Amino acid sequence: MIGLSNPELLSTKKLDIQDAQSEIQRVLSDDITGYGAKDVADVKCNNGENVTVKPGNSFTCHVRVDGAPRSVTATFLDNSGNFEVGRPD
């Protein structure tokens, strides 16, 4: 029999994709802590599915920046769901 000192190791944490989309729009638009894009709209990530949180895993978002379609990759930094947002392609 094997025991686990941390039962959370068996659980899989998911990031709410709606929250992620809002945060990505904020990062892309923010002049100080983000990329300063002026017209960011239609942020859709991971086909609308919640994302499994795991450091190093990433997910893709499709956005419109100044009316043009772009892609953005977000990569998890830790097990808490913090992620960094790459520059729009």
C-alpha distance (Angstrom), angle and dihedral (degrees) to the residues before:
residue distance angle dihedral
M1 . . .
I2 3.78 . .
G3 3.77 123.1 .
L4 3.76 127.6 -160.2
S5 3.76 121.6 -143.3
N6 3.80 88.9 -158.8
P7 3.83 114.3 41.2
E8 3.81 89.2 -173.0
L9 3.80 87.3 76.9
L10 3.80 87.2 76.8
S11 3.78 94.6 52.4
T12 3.77 124.5 84.0
K13 3.78 116.8 -140.2
K14 3.79 117.0 -143.1
L15 3.79 127.1 -159.7
D16 3.80 114.6 -134.6
I17 3.79 102.6 -117.1
Q18 3.82 93.0 -151.1
D19 3.81 90.3 58.2
A20 3.80 90.5 45.9
Q21 3.81 92.1 51.9
S22 3.81 91.2 52.1
E23 3.81 91.8 48.7
I24 3.80 92.4 47.7
Q25 3.80 90.8 51.4
R26 3.82 88.7 50.4
V27 3.82 93.0 49.4
L28 3.79 93.1 47.8
S29 3.82 91.4 49.3
D30 3.81 101.6 40.1
D31 3.82 113.8 106.1
I32 3.80 94.9 -159.5
T33 3.82 108.6 35.3
G34 3.79 99.1 19.3
Y35 3.79 143.1 37.1
G36 3.82 98.8 -70.0
A37 3.80 97.2 -130.1
K38 3.80 109.3 168.8
D39 3.80 103.5 -151.2
V40 3.82 113.5 34.6
A41 3.81 117.8 163.7
D42 3.80 144.9 151.1
V43 3.81 97.2 33.9
K44 3.82 107.5 -174.2
C45 3.80 120.2 172.4
N46 3.80 135.0 -171.1
N47 3.82 93.4 -8.3
G48 3.81 88.4 -67.8
E49 3.82 93.1 -62.8
N50 3.80 123.0 129.8
V51 3.81 112.7 -107.7
T52 3.82 128.4 -124.5
V53 3.80 109.3 -119.3
K54 3.80 113.7 -129.0
P55 3.80 127.3 141.4
G56 3.79 110.1 -100.8
N57 3.81 95.1 18.1
S58 3.77 115.4 120.6
F59 3.77 140.1 -165.6
T60 3.78 133.3 -159.2
C61 3.77 129.2 -124.4
H62 3.78 128.9 -165.9
V63 3.81 115.1 -146.5
R64 3.77 141.1 164.8
V65 3.80 115.1 -122.3
D66 3.81 114.9 -173.6
G67 3.81 87.2 -15.5
A68 3.81 94.7 -55.9
P69 3.82 122.7 113.8
R70 3.81 113.7 -113.4
S71 3.81 138.1 170.8
V72 3.79 126.0 -133.4
T73 3.80 128.4 -168.9
A74 3.80 120.6 -149.1
T75 3.82 119.3 -164.2
F76 3.81 126.3 -162.4
L77 3.80 115.0 -120.1
D78 3.80 98.7 -170.7
N79 3.81 146.3 -5.9
S80 3.81 91.4 -86.0
G81 3.79 93.9 72.8
N82 3.81 98.2 -104.5
F83 3.78 110.6 148.3
E84 3.78 140.0 179.4
V85 3.78 122.3 -131.2
G86 3.79 119.8 -137.1
R87 3.79 125.2 -143.2
P88 3.80 115.6 -81.7
D89 3.82 112.7 -96.4
